[in-house]
């Protein structure tokens, strides 16, 4: 079954982690086997594995911060100008993949429909060969708007291919408070949201602080999503969505991408001490899918936002997932949990596709 993944940091891994995504993950693991930094030698994502896993389309990030109070090497920079340059360079990486025929930047409804038609035709073969698959589809999402120098620059980003924006990531961002912050929107936040609405850029509420989540909804009336979030009821941590936030996204006909980091699937895995011996499985992600479906009363508002290789490796993802190709395991797991073939297809690809078509068709 074709998969649409709502969150991958492809350029961040290629540039910050210096990974060649054109080689398979086992080659990358060997190349990194002498390194001791977090996630090294444990990668899960390459373009080959995406093709093997039939990940036809993903939301991939432009990812650079200029926050206050927290500095992460090669991610969080001392000025907006630095963040701008890094995020712009990440878009250039996607442009290079597109130029070489490895990927396709999806910019509009016509691009999306043509891309998915091509993948559907390839997938209809009895034994589709990953080596002959169409290019991988990329919808560019800015994970933290710090790299936008000012709201007036946003149209330039639109012209460069940016199609989704999450205003915040962590700490005190230039536009909004993020994970680990109690702050709401800054003075720059409402003008940014107004320009997003004018240009038709959907709002990704992932990583917003509780205050900025609700303030964003007050200022923005366009399409909303949470590309990679789970249920706070199941994992009581500020990074996840509480029931009121889930309901607010449902009320706006949005989609929530369940994410796969162990600490976001099982609270005890990290937040209650050193419990990394706990064996978290992909079935736990379906608990979060179930929870959102029960709140919605249907299967139309939940999807996958894996965040694979988002700064960590195989040891921090479910034990039955070795590479991104193992997202295909969800077909069997969802079937065993009683989901129909129609519901499974909606969760694995259809809901994100409908979201984009609704957003871009207006």
N, C-alpha and C positions, 0 to 999 in steps of 0.2 A: 504494500500500500504506500502511496506517496505521502510524504511527511512535509509539513511546514513547521519549522522551528522558530519560535518567537524571540529567541535571544542567543546570539553567538558573537563573541568578541574576536572576529577573525583578524582584523588588522592589528589589534592590540597584541595578539599572540605573534603575528608575523614580525612586528616592529619592536615592541617592548621585549618580548621573549626571544626574539631572533630565531623564529621557527620558519622553516620553509614549508608552507602548507601544500606544496606540490609533491612532496614526498610522503610516504605513508607514515602512520604514527609509530610503527615499530622502528623505522629508521630514525625518527626523531628521538625516540626513547634511548636508542643506542648512542646517538650523538650527545645526549644530555646525561648519560649514565655517570659521568664523573662530577656532575654538579649537585650541590646539596640544597639549593634554594627551593622554596615551596613549589610543589608541582613539577619540578624538573624530573625528567625520566619517566613521567607518568601521563603523558599527553593522551587525549582521547579524540582529537579532531584533526582531520586533514581533508583536502578536497576529494581524495580517493575514497576515504571512509564515508564521506557525505554521499557520494555517488552510489557506493555499495549499499548504504542504508536508505536509498531513494529519498534523500532529503532534497527535494526539488527546489525549495525556496527557504530562505531564512531572513530574519531581521538581524542585520549585523551592524556593529556599532562604530561610531566616531566617538572617541572615549578619551577625554583629557580634561583635567580640572584646574581651577585656580582658586581653591577654597582657602578659608582662613582657619588656622589652628590645627591643620593636619597635612602633612606632606609625605606623599608616597613616591619614592623614586620612579621617574619615567612615566608617572601618571598624573601627579598633582604638582603644579608648577607655581612659580612665584609671581607670575603676572598673566593677565588675560592674553597678551600678545604671544607668550610662549604656548599657552594652551591652544590658541588659534592655530599656530603653525603646526603643532603636532596633530591636531584633529584634521586639519586640511591635508596633511601628509598621509593620514590614514585613508582619506577619500582617494588620494592619488594612487594608493595601493590597490584599491578596488578598480580604479580606472585601468591600471596596468593589467590586472587579471582579466578585465573585459577586453582590452585590446588584444590580448593573447588568446582569447577564445575560451578561457577557463570558466568565466563567470559572466553574468549579465546583470547590469544594474537596472532594476525595475523602477520606472519613474512615473508610470501612468496606467490607466485601466487597459489601454490597448496593449502595452508591454506585458501586463500581467496575464491577460487572457491568451495572448499568443504564446507566452512562455509555458503556461500550464497546459495548453493544448498540445504543444510539442512534447512535453514530458508525459502526458497521458498516452499519446500515441506510442512513445518508446516503451512505457510501462505495460502496454497491452500485449507485447510480445510474449510468447510462451516462456522464454528464459531471457529476459532483458540483460544485455551485457553492460556492466557499468562503464567499461572502456568506451562504449559508443553512446553514452548518454548525452543529452543536450547540455549546454553550459548550466552551471548552478545559478539560481536566481538570488539576487541580493536586494533587499529593501533596507536603505540606510537609516539607522536610528541614532540620534545623538543622545548618548547616555550621560546627561549633565550638560546644561547649556552654557557653562562657563566659557567655552571656546567661541561663542558668538560675541563679538566685541561689543556690540550694542544692538538693540532690537531692530534698528534700521538696516543692519547688515543681513538680516535673516533672508531677504529675497535673493541675495547672492548665494547663500547656502542652498536655497531651493533650486537655483539654476545649476548648482554643482551636483545635485542629485539627492540632497537630504529630504526625507519624506516623513519622519517621525521624530518627536523630541520628548525626552524626559527632562524637566527643568533642573533636577537636583540629583546628586549621588550620595555624598556623605558630608557630614559636618555642615559648616555655614557656607553655602554656595553663593555665587554672585547674584543669582536670580531667586533662589529659594533654599530653605533648610532641607537637609536630606537625612538619611539614616543616621541615627545617633544625635540628632539635633531636635530641639523643641521649637526652633524658629519657623516662622511662616515665610511669606513672600517678602523679598526686599523691594525697594522702590523700583528696581528694574523689572520685577516680575510681571506686573499687570501690562506694561507696554509690550513685553515679549509675547504674552498670551494673546493680546489683541492682534499682533502681527501674525502669529500662528493661525489664528482664526481667519484672518483676511486671506492668507495664502492657502488655507485648507490643509494645514499640517496637524494631524491628530496628536493628542496629548497623552504621553505615557506617564502614568502616575506611580510607576515603580520607583522606589527609593525616596519618595517624598516623605518628609516628616508628617506627623498627624496634622499639624497646623497648616503646613503648605498644601497638603492634600485637599483639605476643605476650602482653603482660600483659592486654590486653582479652579475648583469647580464653581466658585462664585464668580470668577472673572472670565471663564472660558465656556462657551456653549457648543463647541464642536465635538467631534468624535473622541472618545476616551478609551484607553486600554491600560492594562497592567501587564507588560510583556513578560515579566518573570517574577511572580509573587505567589505565596501560598497563604493558607488560612492561619490567622493568629489564634483562633480557637484551638487548633491542633498543635501549633507551635507558638507559644505565648512570648513573642519577641516583636519589638517595634518594627522590624524589617518586613513583617508580614501584614496582611490586611485583616482588620477586624471585621465583624459582621456588618457594621454600618457602612464601612468602606466598600465591602463587596456589594452590598445592596445598592449603593450609590452608582457603582459601575454597571450593575445589572439594569438599573433604572434608566441609564443612558444608552442601553443596548450595546455595551462594551464587551470586551473579551479579556479573560484573565489567563495568562500562560503559567501553568504550574511548573515550578523550577526544581532542579534535581540535586542540588547540594545537600549532603546528608544532614547538616545542621538546620537546614530549612525544612527538611522532611520529618525529622525526629528530634524533638527538643532535647531529649536526654543525651543525644550524641555529642553535643558540645557544650550546651549552656548550663548543664548541671555538673560540670567537672570533666575529668579525663575519662570519658566513656567511649572512646573510639573503638573499643572491642565490640560494641554493639553492631550487629550485622543488619544494616539497612538495605532493603531490597526495593526494586522498582514498584512492587505492589504497594509500598507505602505512598508513592506518588498518587496512586489511584484513590487512596483515602482522601487526599486533598481534592482530587477531581470529583469524587463522590460528594464531598461536602459542598462544593460550589454548585454542582448539579442539583442537589437537594434544595439549596437556597433558591436557585433559579426556577426550579420546577421543570427543567428540561436540560438538554445536553448542548445547547447552542451558544453558551457563553464561556466555555472553558477550552483550553488548548494546551500545547506544550511550549514552554519557554526554557529550554534546558539549561542554559548558561554553562555548558560544558567547556572546560578549560578556562573558565572565568577566574583565573588566578590560582586555581588548584588543579589537582590531578586525580587519577583513578582512585587513590586512597580516600578521597573525600566525596565520592559519588557512590551510588548503590553498588553492591557487590556483584550483581548480575549484569552490570554494564561495563564493558571493557573499552569500546569505542562508540562513537556516535552512531555507527551502523546498528548498534543494539537497541536504538529507539524502536526498531521493528518489533521488539519483544512486547511492546504495548498492545499489539493486535491480539496476541494470545491472552495477555493478562486481562485486558478489558473484556474479552469474550468470556473468560472464566468468571468474571465478576458480574456477568449478566448483561453486558452492553450489546446492543444489536450491531450488525455490520454498518448500518446507517449512522448510528451514534459514534461508533469508533472512527469512521471516516470523517465525521464532523470534527471530532476532537483532534485527530492527527493532521488534518489539513483544511477541512471545509470551513471551520469557524474563522480562522485567520483570513482565508480567501474572501469570505463574505464580508468581514470587517473592512478589508481593503477596498473591495468593490463598492460597498456602501459609502465609504469615505471619499473615494475618487470619482464616484458616479454622480455626486451631487452637483 
